[in-house]
């Protein structure tokens, strides 16, 4: 159960948190030296930058300059809680990763420290290494030493410490401390909820040497193998566990009677995960190939669990692997968890490095809810009496003297100073946040005011434009009306001119027709005169004839009639001509009257148009002057308001310039963080794709093994078929031989039968002959 719960805020502060993630860059090996490192620290010691020069090489091969190719190579950035460069020591790793978890562990929180990374990246060295020099000791030995040192310094409490170790090998949980481990004892253990392992061997440890020797013995049972990438590659996931219970030491006042007391208990797990590997690079075969397949499968399941916890999904695939079930209580539960990812700086492993860092980025979003584990237990009187002896030397043999008191005092002072500093920083952060909110509010108010001024300016401009459009419309309407009236007057004048022209044309046509009639009449008179002269010559010629008188009379009569007809016709034509001349005079008079009538309205209309145009010009000038005056007035007012607003805004902007700059930087950092998160999401997708590729490769290799086994089975089946054919041939041969023997025997039996039948027939014939020879006596004899 959760202990105490002094206050809701305090409990929340203890329970809130996430997985702490750290990255360590392995130093270059001899084979990797001389080349540029693909991984390097960045930022203020909490970032990692990964370059992929393989793309730059492709660009150089494509003809691009080397400098340009390097500049185009995009580096990926990752940010964690801490980064250890190649020069970091084992002590640095312990102080940042192991010591904080150990402190929480001693308070009663469950703790877990995991090492994750590619095979050969330095996970086992960082966690479990024990060299001849103390500075080479890994994280687990340092945790053990610090644990017993803290226990030895705590004389007010009594501790009980135990150790256990297990491994997940080929999806099977094995007890590494079982006495009969080498002969199969403790293999294939079952798992319960939250990673509990019933039947696991726990060994009580009262001194650090005992626990270190216990874990050394457990490490001897861990499965290791040599591959092309690592001379001592872990072929299983090793989990080293430490659990303790702590209760208050009995004093003389409490007495030595048996009683129920409250104790604190917790469990610390140090997990050395087997490294992910590509079969093509590691070159494993046979049993090692099966181990690599199971390792990659369990790591894929572990990555899926971390992704589900980071995304806060409703379903978390805990049961997909024995590893995830064993670590169920270590990720996203009642546990303080620290993850150390180890990466290689080599360019050839940059793909696996990016996948590892993507996994670490996802793990940073996994939330934990750790609580102090307490319980009430029954303590015997003997145990309470042993507390009165104040046997502090039982755990490490450190005396409780003046140095210890001084150390406790300094620790208390340091803790108080750290708490004060933390409070001061929290207060400063709160003040900075309040100031940022205030600046944001001022900036928003300034933006609102600026938008209001812009709206007022737009409104004034729209009003001025509307007035100008209205004035232009009125002037244009009046101008169009004047032009319309002028066009009407001009149309009437043109119609009058057309009427006069038509009358002139008609008069000209009548004059031309009269001239034509005169010409025709003259022609007829000439023709008559010529005919008369001819008739006269004929009369002179035929005077001598008898009919001269008659012809002359007839000619004269005909001439008289023609003359009278012509005279009448000329009179008619003259009368018509006089009528036409009178009509033409009337038309001329009417045209003159029309001209006179048209000239008067035209002059009047022209005068009216000129007066109206003058009035319109005056009105337009007045409107333009009024519009110009209104625009000038509005412009002056707007310029005054704008100048006032500008002065106020400039003054306010000068006051807020520095705060706004800081706010912009903060927003830019947030945008950069979002970009990083998006990049991380892309990288996570690439990691999932890479994991799918690895799983596909593992499945392909497994299918290859199955195919090889199938081919072996087919070969064995072919051998069996060949043996069966041989057996069938041998049986057929034996059957044929038996049949031949039987046929020969049957033939001999037939020959023997024929011989016996012939011999019987001969004997019967002989008997019959003997009977025939006997004759009649034979009949009596027969009777």
C-alpha positions in Angstrom: 0.0 0.0 0.0 1.1 3.6 -0.4 2.7 4.9 2.7 1.4 7.8 4.7 0.1 10.1 2.1 0.9 13.3 4.1 -0.9 15.5 1.6 -2.5 15.2 -1.9 0.0 17.6 -3.4 2.9 15.7 -1.9 1.6 12.4 -3.1 1.1 13.8 -6.6 4.6 15.2 -6.6 6.0 11.8 -5.7 3.9 9.9 -8.2 4.2 12.2 -11.2 7.0 11.8 -13.6 8.3 9.9 -16.6 11.1 7.6 -17.7 14.5 9.4 -17.5 16.5 8.7 -20.6 20.3 9.1 -21.1 22.5 8.3 -24.1 26.1 7.1 -24.0 28.4 7.2 -27.1 30.9 4.3 -27.2 34.6 5.2 -28.0 35.8 4.2 -31.4 37.5 0.8 -31.8 40.8 0.3 -33.6 39.0 -0.7 -36.8 36.8 2.5 -36.6 39.6 5.0 -35.9 40.7 7.4 -38.5 37.2 8.1 -39.8 34.9 10.9 -38.9 32.4 10.0 -36.2 28.7 9.8 -37.2 27.5 10.5 -33.7 28.5 13.4 -31.5 27.1 15.4 -28.5 25.3 18.6 -29.2 23.7 21.4 -27.2 24.4 21.8 -23.5 25.3 18.2 -22.9 21.8 16.9 -23.4 21.6 16.4 -27.2 23.0 14.0 -29.7 23.6 14.8 -33.4 23.7 12.0 -36.0 25.2 12.5 -39.4 24.8 10.2 -42.4 27.7 10.7 -44.7 26.6 7.9 -46.9 24.2 10.3 -48.7 27.1 12.8 -49.0 29.2 10.1 -50.7 26.4 9.5 -53.2 26.3 13.2 -53.9 30.0 13.4 -54.5 29.8 10.4 -56.9 27.0 12.2 -58.6 29.3 15.1 -59.4 28.6 17.5 -56.5 31.5 19.2 -54.7 32.6 17.7 -51.4 31.9 20.9 -49.4 28.4 21.2 -50.9 27.7 17.5 -50.3 28.7 17.8 -46.7 26.5 20.9 -46.2 23.6 19.2 -47.8 23.9 16.2 -45.5 21.2 16.8 -42.9 22.0 15.9 -39.3 19.4 14.5 -37.0 19.1 16.0 -33.5 17.9 14.2 -30.4 17.5 15.6 -26.9 17.5 13.6 -23.7 18.0 14.1 -20.0 21.7 13.6 -20.3 24.4 12.6 -22.9 27.7 10.9 -22.1 30.4 11.5 -24.7 33.2 9.1 -25.5 35.4 10.6 -22.8 32.8 10.0 -20.0 33.8 7.7 -17.2 31.9 4.9 -15.5 31.6 7.1 -12.4 29.9 9.9 -14.5 27.3 7.4 -15.7 26.6 6.2 -12.2 26.3 9.7 -10.7 23.7 10.7 -13.3 21.9 7.4 -14.0 22.3 5.0 -11.1 22.6 7.3 -8.0 19.2 9.1 -8.5 17.4 5.8 -8.9 19.3 4.3 -5.8 18.2 7.3 -3.7 14.5 6.8 -4.7 15.0 3.1 -4.1 16.1 3.7 -0.5 13.0 5.8 0.1 10.8 2.9 -0.8 10.2 3.4 -4.5 10.6 0.6 -6.9 13.4 1.3 -9.4 14.6 0.0 -12.8 17.8 0.7 -14.8 17.8 -0.6 -18.4 20.5 -0.6 -21.0 19.3 -0.7 -24.6 21.2 -0.6 -27.9 22.8 -2.4 -30.8 25.0 -5.3 -30.1 28.6 -4.2 -29.4 27.5 -0.7 -28.3 28.8 -1.0 -24.7 25.7 -1.9 -22.7 27.2 -4.8 -20.7 30.4 -2.7 -20.1 28.3 0.2 -18.8 26.2 -1.9 -16.4 28.1 -5.0 -15.3 31.8 -4.6 -16.0 34.3 -5.4 -13.2 37.9 -4.6 -14.1 41.0 -4.8 -12.0 40.8 -1.0 -11.4 38.0 0.5 -9.4 37.4 3.3 -12.0 36.4 0.6 -14.5 33.6 -0.8 -12.4 30.2 -0.6 -14.0 26.9 0.7 -12.8 25.7 -2.4 -10.9 28.8 -2.8 -8.7 28.7 0.9 -7.9 25.0 0.6 -7.0 25.8 -2.3 -4.7 28.6 -0.5 -2.9 26.6 2.7 -2.5 23.6 0.8 -1.2 25.5 -0.9 1.6 27.3 2.4 2.4 24.0 4.1 2.8 22.7 1.2 4.9 25.7 1.4 7.2 25.2 5.1 7.7 21.6 4.7 8.7 21.7 3.5 12.3 18.0 4.4 13.0 16.7 1.6 10.8 17.1 -2.1 10.3 17.6 -3.5 6.7 17.1 -6.9 5.1 18.6 -7.2 1.6 18.3 -10.0 -0.9 19.5 -10.6 -4.5 18.2 -12.6 -7.4 18.9 -12.9 -11.1 17.1 -14.2 -14.1 17.4 -14.3 -17.9 15.1 -14.5 -20.9 16.7 -16.9 -23.3 14.8 -18.1 -26.4 11.5 -16.9 -24.9 12.1 -18.9 -21.7 12.7 -17.5 -18.2 15.6 -19.1 -16.4 16.8 -18.7 -12.8 20.5 -17.8 -13.0 21.1 -18.5 -9.2 19.5 -22.0 -9.1 21.9 -24.5 -7.6 21.3 -26.9 -10.5 21.2 -24.4 -13.3 23.8 -26.2 -15.4 21.7 -29.4 -15.3 18.4 -27.7 -16.2 17.3 -26.6 -12.7 15.2 -23.4 -12.6 14.6 -23.3 -16.4 11.3 -22.4 -17.9 9.8 -20.5 -14.9 6.3 -19.1 -15.0 5.4 -15.4 -14.8 2.7 -13.7 -12.9 1.3 -10.2 -12.9 3.7 -7.2 -12.8 6.7 -9.4 -13.6 6.6 -11.6 -10.5 8.5 -14.9 -10.9 7.4 -17.6 -8.5 10.2 -20.0 -7.5 13.0 -17.6 -8.2 16.0 -18.0 -6.0 16.6 -15.1 -3.5 19.9 -15.0 -1.6 20.2 -12.8 1.6 23.2 -10.5 1.4 24.6 -8.7 4.5 27.8 -7.4 2.9 28.5 -5.9 -0.6 31.1 -8.6 -1.3 28.4 -11.2 -0.9 26.1 -9.6 -3.4 28.8 -8.9 -5.9 29.9 -12.5 -5.7 26.3 -13.6 -6.1 25.9 -11.6 -9.3 29.2 -12.8 -10.6 28.0 -16.3 -10.2 24.8 -15.4 -12.0 26.7 -13.8 -14.9 28.6 -17.0 -15.3 25.3 -18.6 -16.2 24.3 -16.0 -18.8 24.5 -17.2 -22.4 27.2 -15.4 -24.4 28.6 -16.1 -27.9 31.1 -14.6 -30.3 29.8 -13.0 -33.5 31.4 -10.9 -36.2 30.2 -7.7 -34.4 31.0 -8.7 -30.7 33.4 -11.2 -29.2 31.1 -11.6 -26.2 27.6 -11.0 -27.4 24.8 -11.5 -24.9 22.3 -14.1 -26.3 19.7 -13.4 -23.6 18.2 -10.6 -21.6 19.7 -10.5 -18.1 17.7 -9.1 -15.1 19.5 -8.5 -11.8 17.2 -7.8 -8.9 17.7 -6.4 -5.4 15.0 -6.1 -2.8 15.1 -4.8 0.7 12.8 -4.1 3.6 13.5 -1.3 6.1 11.9 -0.8 9.5 12.7 1.4 12.5 15.2 0.0 14.9 13.9 -0.8 18.4 15.1 1.3 21.3 15.1 0.9 25.0 11.9 2.9 25.3 10.0 0.6 22.8 11.2 -2.5 24.6 11.9 -6.0 23.3 8.4 -7.4 23.1 7.1 -8.8 19.9 4.9 -6.3 18.0 3.6 -5.3 14.6 5.6 -2.5 12.9 5.4 -0.6 9.7 8.2 -1.3 7.2 9.2 0.0 3.8 10.1 -2.4 1.0 11.2 -1.9 -2.6 12.8 -3.7 -5.5 15.5 -2.5 -7.9 16.1 -4.1 -11.3 19.2 -3.7 -13.4 18.4 -5.0 -16.9 21.1 -5.7 -19.5 19.0 -6.1 -22.7 20.6 -8.2 -25.4 21.6 -6.1 -28.4 19.6 -5.9 -31.5 21.5 -7.3 -34.5 21.2 -7.8 -38.2 21.9 -11.3 -39.3 23.8 -10.1 -42.4 26.2 -8.1 -40.2 26.6 -10.6 -37.3 26.9 -13.6 -39.6 25.2 -16.0 -37.1 24.0 -19.4 -38.1 22.3 -22.4 -36.6 21.5 -22.0 -32.9 22.8 -18.5 -32.8 20.5 -17.6 -35.7 17.6 -18.8 -33.6 18.8 -16.8 -30.6 19.1 -13.7 -32.8 15.6 -14.2 -34.1 14.2 -14.5 -30.6 16.2 -11.5 -29.4 14.9 -9.3 -32.2 11.4 -10.6 -31.7 11.4 -9.7 -27.9 13.0 -6.3 -28.6 10.3 -5.6 -31.2 7.6 -6.5 -28.6 9.4 -4.3 -26.0 9.4 -1.4 -28.5 5.7 -1.8 -29.3 5.0 -1.7 -25.5 7.0 1.5 -25.2 5.2 3.0 -28.2 1.8 2.1 -26.8 2.6 3.6 -23.4 4.1 6.8 -25.0 0.9 7.2 -27.1 -1.3 6.4 -24.0 -3.2 3.7 -25.9 -5.9 1.8 -24.2 -4.3 -1.6 -25.2 -0.7 -2.3 -24.3 0.7 -5.6 -25.8 2.4 -6.8 -22.7 1.8 -10.5 -23.4 3.5 -10.5 -26.8 6.8 -11.6 -25.2 8.3 -13.1 -22.0 10.6 -10.0 -21.8 7.7 -7.5 -21.8 5.8 -9.6 -19.1 8.9 -9.7 -16.9 9.4 -5.9 -17.2 5.6 -5.2 -16.9 6.1 -3.4 -13.6 9.2 -1.5 -14.8 7.7 0.6 -17.6 4.8 3.0 -17.0 3.9 1.6 -13.6 4.8 1.8 -9.9 8.5 2.3 -10.6 11.2 5.0 -11.0 12.8 4.0 -14.3 16.0 5.2 -16.0 16.9 4.1 -19.5 20.5 4.2 -20.8 20.8 3.8 -24.5 24.3 3.0 -25.9 25.2 3.9 -29.5 28.2 3.3 -31.7 29.9 6.3 -33.4 30.7 4.3 -36.5 29.2 5.4 -39.8 28.4 1.8 -40.8 26.0 1.5 -37.9 24.3 4.9 -38.3 21.0 3.2 -39.3 20.8 1.1 -36.0 22.0 4.2 -34.1 19.1 6.3 -35.4 16.6 3.5 -34.6 18.0 3.3 -31.0 17.7 7.1 -30.5 14.2 7.0 -31.9 13.3 4.4 -29.4 14.8 6.5 -26.6 12.8 9.5 -27.7 9.6 7.5 -27.5 10.6 6.2 -24.1 10.9 9.8 -22.8 7.1 10.2 -23.2 6.3 7.1 -21.0 4.8 8.3 -17.7 5.3 6.5 -14.4 3.3 6.6 -11.2 5.7 5.4 -8.5 4.6 5.2 -4.9 6.4 4.3 -1.7 5.7 0.6 -0.8 4.9 0.1 2.9 3.5 -2.9 4.8 2.8 -3.8 8.5 4.7 -7.0 9.6 5.0 -9.0 12.8 8.5 -8.7 14.4 9.6 -11.3 16.9 11.0 -10.4 20.3 14.4 -11.9 19.4 14.7 -9.6 16.4 13.7 -6.6 18.4 16.3 -7.5 21.2 19.0 -7.8 18.5 18.2 -4.2 17.5 19.2 -3.0 20.9 22.7 -4.2 20.4 23.0 -1.4 17.7 25.0 -3.8 15.5 25.8 -1.3 12.8 28.8 -3.3 11.6 26.5 -6.0 10.2 26.1 -4.1 6.9 29.5 -3.0 5.8 31.2 -2.4 9.2 31.2 1.4 9.0 31.5 2.9 12.5 29.0 5.5 13.7 31.5 8.1 14.9 32.1 11.8 14.6 32.9 11.5 10.9 29.5 9.9 10.3 27.7 12.6 12.3 29.6 15.3 10.4 28.7 13.5 7.1 25.0 13.4 8.1 25.2 17.1 9.1 26.7 18.0 5.7 24.2 15.9 3.9 21.3 17.6 5.7 22.7 21.0 4.9 23.2 20.1 1.3 19.7 18.7 1.1 18.3 21.9 2.7 20.3 24.1 0.3 19.2 22.0 -2.6 15.6 22.3 -1.4 15.9 26.1 -1.0 17.5 26.4 -4.4 14.8 24.4 -6.0 12.1 26.5 -4.3 13.9 29.7 -5.5 14.1 28.4 -9.0 10.5 27.4 -8.9 9.6 30.9 -7.7 11.7 32.4 -10.5 10.1 30.2 -13.0 6.6 31.2 -11.8 7.5 34.9 -11.9 8.9 34.5 -15.4 5.8 32.7 -16.5 3.6 35.5 -14.9 5.7 38.2 -16.6 5.5 36.2 -19.9 1.7 36.1 -19.6 1.6 39.8 -18.8 3.7 40.6 -21.8 1.5 38.4 -23.9 -1.6 40.2 -22.7 0.1 43.6 -23.5 1.1 42.4 -26.9 -2.4 41.2 -27.6 -3.9 44.5 -26.4 -1.5 46.4 -28.6 -2.5 44.2 -31.6 -6.1 44.8 -30.8 -5.6 48.6 -30.7 -3.6 48.5 -33.9 -6.3 46.5 -35.6 -8.9 49.0 -34.4 -6.8 51.9 -35.9 -6.5 50.0 -39.1 -10.3 49.5 -39.2 -10.9 53.2 -38.5 -8.5 54.2 -41.3 -10.2 51.8 -43.7 -13.6 53.2 -42.7 -12.5 56.8 -43.3 -11.0 55.8 -46.7 -14.2 54.1 -47.6 -16.3 57.1 -46.7 -14.1 59.4 -48.7 -14.2 57.1 -51.7 -18.0 56.8 -51.4 -18.4 60.7 -51.3 -16.1 61.0 -54.3 -18.0 58.4 -56.2 -21.4 60.1 -55.4 -20.1 63.5 -56.6 -18.6 61.9 -59.8 -21.9 60.1 -60.4 -24.0 63.4 -60.1 -21.6 65.3 -62.3 -21.6 62.5 -64.9 -25.4 62.3 -64.8 -25.8 66.1 -65.4 -23.1 66.0 -68.1 -24.9 63.1 -69.8 -28.3 65.0 -69.7 -26.7 68.1 -71.3 -25.1 66.0 -74.0 -28.4 64.3 -74.6 -30.2 67.6 -75.1 -27.5 68.9 -77.4 -27.7 65.8 -79.4 -31.5 66.2 -79.7 -31.2 69.8 -81.0 -28.5 68.8 -83.5 -30.8 65.9 -84.6 -33.7 68.3 -85.2 -31.3 70.7 -87.1 -30.0 67.8 -89.2 -33.7 66.8 -90.0 -34.5 70.4 -91.1 -31.4 70.4 -93.3 -32.4 67.1 -94.8 -35.9 68.4 -95.6 -34.4 71.5 -97.3 -32.0 69.4 -99.3 -34.9 67.1 -100.3 -36.9 70.2 -101.5 -33.8 71.5 -103.4 -33.4 68.1 -105.0 -37.1 68.0 -106.0 -36.8 71.6 -107.5 -33.7 70.6 -109.5 -35.4 67.4 -110.8 -38.4 69.6 -111.9 -36.1 72.1 -113.7 -34.3 69.2 -115.4 -37.7 67.7 -116.4 -38.8 71.1 -117.8 -35.6 71.4 -119.8 -36.1 67.9 -121.1 -39.6 68.8 -122.2 -38.4 72.0 -123.9 -35.7 70.0 -125.7 -38.2 67.3 -126.7 -40.7 70.1 -128.0 -37.9 71.7 -130.0 -36.9 68.3 -131.5 -40.5 67.7 -132.5 -40.8 71.2 -134.1 -37.6 70.6 -136.0 -38.8 67.2 -137.2 -42.1 68.8 -138.2 -40.3 71.5 -140.1 -38.1 68.9 -141.8 -41.2 66.8 -142.7 -42.9 70.0 -143.9 -40.0 70.8 -146.2 -40.0 67.3 -147.4 -43.6 67.5 -148.1 -43.1 70.8 -149.9 -40.4 69.3 -152.1 -42.6 66.3 -152.8 -45.4 68.8 -153.7 -43.1 70.6 -156.1 -42.0 67.3 -157.5 -45.5 66.0 -157.9 -47.0 69.3 -159.0 -47.2 67.9 -162.3 -49.1 64.9 -161.2 -52.8 64.8 -161.0 -53.1 64.3 -157.3 -50.8 67.2 -156.4 -53.6 69.4 -155.3 -55.2 66.7 -153.2 -52.0 65.7 -151.6 -51.2 69.3 -150.9 -54.6 69.7 -149.3 -54.2 66.6 -147.3 -50.7 67.6 -146.3 -51.8 71.0 -145.2 -54.7 69.6 -143.3 -52.5 67.0 -141.7 -49.9 69.7 -140.9 -52.6 71.9 -139.5 -53.9 69.1 -137.3 -50.3 68.3 -136.2 -49.6 71.9 -135.6 -52.8 72.3 -133.6 -51.9 69.1 -131.6 -48.4 70.3 -131.0 -49.6 73.7 -130.1 -52.1 72.2 -127.6 -49.5 69.8 -126.3 -47.0 72.7 -125.9 -49.7 74.7 -124.1 -50.3 71.8 -121.7 -46.6 71.4 -121.1 -46.2 75.1 -120.6 -49.1 75.0 -118.1 -47.6 72.1 -116.3 -44.3 73.8 -116.3 -45.8 76.9 -114.8 -47.6 74.7 -112.1 -44.3 73.1 -111.4 -42.5 76.4 -111.1 -45.3 77.6 -108.7 -44.8 74.4 -106.7 -41.1 74.9 -106.7 -41.6 78.5 -105.5 -43.9 77.2 -102.7 -41.3 74.6 -101.8 -38.6 77.3 -101.7 -40.8 79.5 -99.5 -41.5 76.6 -97.2 -37.8 75.8 -97.1 -37.0 79.3 -96.2 -39.8 79.2 -93.5 -38.4 75.9 -92.1 -34.9 77.4 -92.1 -36.2 80.4 -90.3 -38.2 78.2 -87.9 -35.3 75.9 -87.2 -32.8 78.7 -86.7 -34.8 80.1 -83.9 -35.1 76.9 -81.7 -31.5 76.0 -82.5 -30.3 79.3 -81.3 -32.5 79.1 -78.3 -31.4 75.5 -77.6 -27.8 76.4 -78.1 -28.2 79.2 -75.6 -29.9 76.9 -73.1 -27.2 74.2 -73.5 -24.5 76.8 -73.0 -26.2 78.2 -69.9 -26.8 74.6 -68.5 -23.2 73.6 -69.2 -22.0 76.7 -67.5 -24.3 75.9 -64.5 -23.1 72.3 -64.5 -19.5 73.4 -64.6 -20.0 75.7 -61.7 -21.8 72.9 -59.7 -19.1 70.5 -60.5 -16.4 73.0 -59.4 -18.4 73.6 -56.2 -18.7 69.8 -55.5 -15.1 69.2 -56.3 -14.1 72.0 -54.0 -16.4 70.6 -51.2 -15.1 67.1 -51.7 -11.5 68.4 -51.6 -12.3 70.3 -48.5 -13.9 67.3 -46.8 -11.1 65.0 -47.8 -8.5 67.5 -46.5 -10.4 67.8 -43.3 -10.7 64.0 -42.9 -7.1 63.5 -43.9 -5.9 66.0 -41.4 -8.0 64.4 -38.7 -6.9 60.9 -39.7 -3.3 62.0 -39.9 -3.5 63.6 -36.4 -5.1 60.4 -35.0 -2.6 58.3 -36.8 0.3 60.4 -35.6 -1.0 60.2 -32.1 -1.5 56.4 -32.3 2.0 56.0 -33.9 3.6 58.0 -31.1 1.8 56.0 -28.5 2.5 52.7 -30.2 6.1 53.5 -30.8 6.5 54.4 -27.1 4.8 51.2 -26.1 6.8 49.1 -28.6 10.0 50.6 -27.3 9.0 49.6 -23.8 8.0 46.0 -24.9 10.7 45.4 -27.5 13.0 43.4 -25.3 10.2 41.4 -23.7 8.6 40.7 -27.1 12.0 39.5 -28.4 12.3 37.1 -25.5 8.8 35.9 -26.2 9.6 35.4 -29.9 12.6 33.4 -28.9 10.4 31.2 -26.7 7.9 30.7 -29.5 10.7 29.9 -31.9 12.0 27.3 -29.4 8.5 25.9 -29.1 8.3 25.7 -32.9 11.7 24.1 -33.0 10.5 21.6 -30.4 7.4 20.9 -32.5 9.7 20.4 -35.5 11.9 18.1 -33.4 8.8 16.2 -32.3 7.6 15.9 -35.9 11.1 14.7 -36.9 11.0 12.2 -34.0 7.7 11.0 -35.2 9.1 10.5 -38.7 12.1 8.8 -37.2 9.8 6.6 -35.1 8.0 5.6 -38.3 11.3 4.8 -39.9 12.2 2.8 -36.8 9.0 0.9 -37.1 9.8 0.3 -40.7 13.3 -0.8 -39.8 11.9 -3.1 -37.2 9.5 -4.5 -39.7 12.4 -5.1 -42.0 14.4 -6.7 -39.3 11.5 -8.9 -38.4 11.0 -9.7 -42.1 14.7 -10.6 -42.3 14.4 -12.8 -39.3 11.3 -14.4 -40.7 13.1 -14.9 -44.0 16.0 -16.5 -42.3 13.6 -18.7 -40.3 11.8 -19.6 -43.5 15.2 -20.4 -45.0 15.9 -22.7 -42.1 12.5 -24.3 -42.5 13.2 -24.6 -46.3 16.6 -26.2 -45.5 14.9 -28.6 -43.1 12.2 -29.2 -45.8 14.9 -29.9 -48.4 16.6 -32.3 -45.9 13.3 -34.0 -45.4 12.7 -34.2 -49.1 16.2 -35.7 -49.5 15.4 -38.2 -46.8 12.1 -38.9 -48.5 13.9 -39.4 -51.8 16.3 -41.8 -50.1 13.3 -43.6 -48.6 11.6 -43.7 -52.0 14.8 -45.1 -53.6 15.1 -47.7 -50.8 11.4 -48.6 -51.4 12.0 -48.9 -55.1 14.9 -51.2 -54.4 12.8 -53.2 -52.0 10.0 -53.4 -54.6 12.5 -54.5 -57.3 13.9 -57.1 -54.9 10.4 -58.3 -54.0 9.5 -58.4 -57.7 12.6 -60.4 -58.4 12.0 -62.8 -55.5 8.3 -63.1 -56.6 9.4 -63.9 -60.2 11.9 -66.5 -58.9 9.2 -68.0 -56.6 6.8 -68.0 -59.6 9.5 -69.7 -61.7 10.2 -72.3 -59.0 6.5 -72.9 -58.5 6.1 -73.3 -62.3 9.0 -75.7 -62.5 7.6 -77.6 -59.5 4.2 -77.6 -61.1 5.7 -78.8 -64.4 7.6 -81.6 -62.6 4.3 -82.4 -60.7 2.5 -82.6 -64.0 5.2 -84.8 -65.5 5.1 -87.0 -62.5 1.3 -87.1 -62.7 1.4 -88.0 -66.4 4.0 -90.7 -65.7 1.9 -92.1 -62.8 -1.2 -92.0 -64.9 0.6 -93.7 -67.8 2.0 -96.3 -65.5 -1.5 -96.9 -63.9 -3.0 -97.1 -67.4 -0.3 -99.7 -68.4 -0.9 -101.7 -65.3 -4.6 -101.6 -65.8 -4.1 -102.6 -69.4 -1.9 -105.4 -68.3 -4.4 -106.5 -65.7 -7.2 -106.4 -68.3 -5.0 -108.4 -70.7 -4.4 -111.0 -68.0 -8.1 -111.2 -67.4 -8.8 -111.5 -71.1 -6.3 -114.3 -71.4 -7.9 -116.3 -68.7 -11.0 -116.6 -70.9 -14.1 -118.3 -69.7 -12.4 -119.7 -66.7 -12.1 -116.3 -66.0 -15.8 -115.9 -65.7 -16.1 -118.6 -63.2 -13.2 -117.2 -61.4 -15.0 -113.9 -61.5 -18.1 -115.5 -60.1 
